[in-house]
Amino acid sequence: MRQVSKKIAAAFMQRRAAKSGNTRTDGDTIWLHENAIARWHNNDVFHVSFAGWGSVTTRERLNSLPAVRVHQSKHEQFIVNPRNGQDSKVDDLRAWFPISKRDWERDLFTLNQLAI
């Protein structure tokens, strides 16, 4: 995990502002090149999106968040369901996907990496 992703993800999960390079958060939303890629819905759910871009950087920033696993295969984007590990093809790169508290609380590996 790159340091910029780690810094932004930790700040987002702690609901505080941070900025590093082309990525920033006000604690409520993460922006990559001024495109919202993650946002809090309430204290128990945040949503993630490719914001129309299936780039390596977008995937890397999203994968830094707890319980979020996205990848590319044959030029198509996929998101992994945190509950059952099933891949789902992302047909609309502007769609938002919910990540619940019970999912991210189980992702102790990422939470430990972020020092949360």
C-alpha positions in Angstrom: 0.0 0.0 0.0 1.4 3.4 -1.0 2.0 6.0 1.7 -0.4 8.5 0.1 -3.2 5.9 0.1 -2.5 4.8 3.7 -2.5 8.5 4.9 -5.8 9.3 3.1 -7.6 6.1 4.1 -6.6 6.5 7.7 -7.8 10.1 7.8 -11.1 9.1 6.1 -11.8 6.3 8.5 -11.1 8.6 11.4 -13.3 11.3 9.8 -10.6 13.9 9.6 -9.1 16.0 6.8 -5.9 15.2 4.9 -4.2 15.9 1.6 -1.4 14.2 -0.3 -0.6 14.7 -3.9 -3.6 14.3 -6.1 -5.8 12.8 -3.4 -7.6 14.5 -0.5 -10.3 14.0 2.1 -12.3 16.3 4.3 -13.2 13.3 6.5 -16.5 12.8 4.7 -15.4 12.3 1.1 -12.2 11.1 -0.7 -11.4 12.9 -3.9 -8.9 11.7 -6.5 -8.2 14.3 -9.1 -11.3 16.1 -7.9 -13.5 13.0 -8.5 -15.3 11.6 -5.4 -14.3 7.9 -5.0 -15.5 7.3 -1.4 -18.0 9.0 0.9 -19.6 8.4 4.2 -23.3 7.7 4.1 -23.7 7.5 7.9 -21.5 6.3 10.8 -22.1 2.7 9.8 -21.8 2.8 6.0 -19.5 4.4 3.5 -19.8 4.1 -0.3 -17.1 3.7 -2.9 -17.1 4.4 -6.7 -14.6 4.3 -9.6 -16.0 7.8 -10.4 -15.9 6.8 -14.1 -12.2 5.8 -14.1 -10.9 2.2 -14.0 -7.3 3.4 -13.5 -4.5 1.7 -11.5 -4.5 4.7 -9.1 -8.3 4.6 -8.5 -8.1 0.9 -7.7 -5.1 1.4 -5.4 -6.8 4.2 -3.5 -10.0 2.1 -3.1 -8.1 -1.0 -2.1 -6.5 1.0 0.8 -9.9 1.2 2.5 -11.0 -1.6 4.9 -13.2 -4.3 3.3 -12.8 -2.8 -0.2 -11.3 -5.1 -2.8 -11.4 -4.1 -6.4 -9.4 -5.4 -9.4 -9.2 -5.5 -13.2 -9.4 -8.5 -15.4 -9.4 -8.3 -19.2 -9.9 -4.5 -19.1 -13.1 -4.9 -16.9 -13.4 -3.7 -13.3 -14.6 -5.9 -10.5 -15.5 -5.4 -6.9 -15.4 -8.2 -4.4 -18.3 -8.7 -2.0 -16.7 -8.5 1.5 -19.2 -11.1 2.9 -18.8 -13.9 0.5 -15.7 -13.1 -1.6 -17.6 -13.2 -4.9 -16.5 -11.0 -7.7 -19.0 -8.7 -9.3 -18.4 -7.0 -12.6 -18.8 -3.3 -12.4 -20.8 -2.3 -15.5 -21.3 1.4 -14.5 -18.0 2.9 -13.3 -20.0 5.8 -11.8 -22.1 3.5 -9.6 -21.7 3.6 -5.8 -21.2 0.5 -3.7 -21.9 0.3 0.1 -19.4 -1.0 2.6 -21.0 -1.6 6.1 -19.3 -1.3 9.5 -19.6 -5.0 10.2 -17.6 -5.6 7.0 -14.8 -3.2 7.7 -14.5 -4.1 11.4 -13.7 -7.7 10.2 -10.8 -6.4 8.0 -8.3 -6.3 10.9 -5.4 -6.6 8.5 -6.1 -3.3 6.7 -7.1 -1.6 10.0 -3.8 -2.6 11.5 -1.9 -1.3 8.4 -3.7 2.0 8.8 -2.9 2.0 12.5 -6.6 2.5 13.4 
